[in-house]
Amino acid sequence: MLTSIAGKSVIVTGGSKGIGKGIAKVFAAQGAKVMIAARGEEAAKLAVAEIEAAGGTATYHLTDVADWESVQQMVAATVGAFGGVDILCANAGIFPQVKMVDMSPDDWDTVMQVNLKSSFLCVKACIPIFETAGKGRVVLTSSITGPVTGFPGWSHYGASKSGQLGFLKTAAMELSRYNTTINAVMPGNIFTEGLQDLGEDYLKTMAASIPLKRLGAVEDIGNAALFFASDEAGYITGQQIVVDGGQILPESLEAIEEI
């Protein structure tokens, strides 16, 4: 059993839906105080209500994670609400699908700002808090798409997720002086609200390409993030873990059929 994180203060960016909400709910269920940072107020309120209904503690702050001033305000609001920041889960991200022939430079820049620049901004804003506390934890939500796999229409997304892992390595060295670790979770195909409207046949096809024969749950990513945030992971930094049900393992469709 992991050491309790009850009472610790956690920021989850993009925490109002999808994987981010799953992370927020996992931490709240373990007694952490969760700040949900999101752009949409209605979704943020609903996420907070879900956590509170389950007996957890949460609040929200409307945040543009690609804007330095907004990120600083998010951190200040968390300190004001919970007295500090123990754990940062930099999860916010977008994944618009558009092939390069149709992609504008602005399309590329927007994804880079929201997915990659935001990781830097959120970590930078928390450094003074970690320095004062003498410790901290950072967990990035990367992806298998980019670092390991590719998919048409996601060249900008894949580049941003690979960029997070490049950032991770040097950030781990720089954060070590504050007794702070930084690691990344790399999800595969995870069942979120965005997949619900794709139809049962599509979901079955996706699951068929995964050795465990099912899509992951948002809680699977939350549990991995929880481990990285634990005392037991205190000697792990600059690393990443793939959480994909074995999705990246088969070398061909035939390999799946042989299972």
Secondary structure as GFF3:
##gff-version 3
##sequence-region A 1 259
A	DSSP	beta_strand	9	13	.	.	.	ID=ss1
A	DSSP	alpha_helix	18	29	.	.	.	ID=ss2
A	DSSP	beta_strand	33	38	.	.	.	ID=ss3
A	DSSP	alpha_helix	41	53	.	.	.	ID=ss4
A	DSSP	beta_strand	57	62	.	.	.	ID=ss5
A	DSSP	alpha_helix	68	82	.	.	.	ID=ss6
A	DSSP	beta_strand	87	90	.	.	.	ID=ss7
A	DSSP	alpha_helix	105	112	.	.	.	ID=ss8
A	DSSP	pi_helix	113	117	.	.	.	ID=ss9
A	DSSP	alpha_helix	118	133	.	.	.	ID=ss10
A	DSSP	beta_strand	136	141	.	.	.	ID=ss11
A	DSSP	alpha_helix	155	175	.	.	.	ID=ss12
A	DSSP	three_ten_helix	176	178	.	.	.	ID=ss13
A	DSSP	beta_strand	180	187	.	.	.	ID=ss14
A	DSSP	three_ten_helix	193	198	.	.	.	ID=ss15
A	DSSP	alpha_helix	200	208	.	.	.	ID=ss16
A	DSSP	alpha_helix	218	229	.	.	.	ID=ss17
A	DSSP	three_ten_helix	231	233	.	.	.	ID=ss18
A	DSSP	beta_strand	240	243	.	.	.	ID=ss19
A	DSSP	alpha_helix	253	257	.	.	.	ID=ss20
###
